[in-house]
Amino acid sequence: MLQTLTDITDEETDILVHKSLERINNICTSKETIMDILGITPYNTNMTPFQKAVKIYPALINDTYTKDIIREIKNSLLKKYRSGKLEITGKYTFILPDYYAACEYWFGHIKNPDGLLADGEVFCWLFRQYDKLDCLRSPHLYKEHAVRANTANNIYGSRTCNIRKWFTTNGIYASTHDLISKILMYDVDGDKALVVADKDFTRIAERNMSGIVPL
């Protein structure tokens, strides 16, 4: 997915890898960073005995065994980043249809339902603070960067509240008027998409998709 962003400058590449580079460079700068790297966070409700021990007695960070684990984690991160799996604002989530449009078709017998989403719009509550999202799916064959407007963003006001009544999950909902299903080649039977909310990434992807007709 990174390789298909062919129109990209060195400065933009630096921006995309900045978070990953920062994490590697700061891996041992503070006790908090090391705790985070070892998975000792408030969100981890199922800690291993080792994690519990370090949480109770943080001085174990200076132990040889702990240093070996940190070294292994650092090498693992380097391998991951070099293969293109960067730290980025994004997440894999289920692709879902506009259920309001489906109900209009099934129960209202409307042949061409309007639905709640217009062409070029998606709804993803997971990234409600972002107004544009890049929707990606594997296999990525040519240039399948579907950059869409996110109606979950607060700029849509009361309309967002109305849509939220119907679209209650953290999946990404797509419009029935959009050809996004042909671009990403999904049939909403449990397909997942990588939704990237990073503003720099979506800006670069949008520029790269200018004049492109995907397979």
Disulfide bonds with the S-S distance in Angstrom:
none
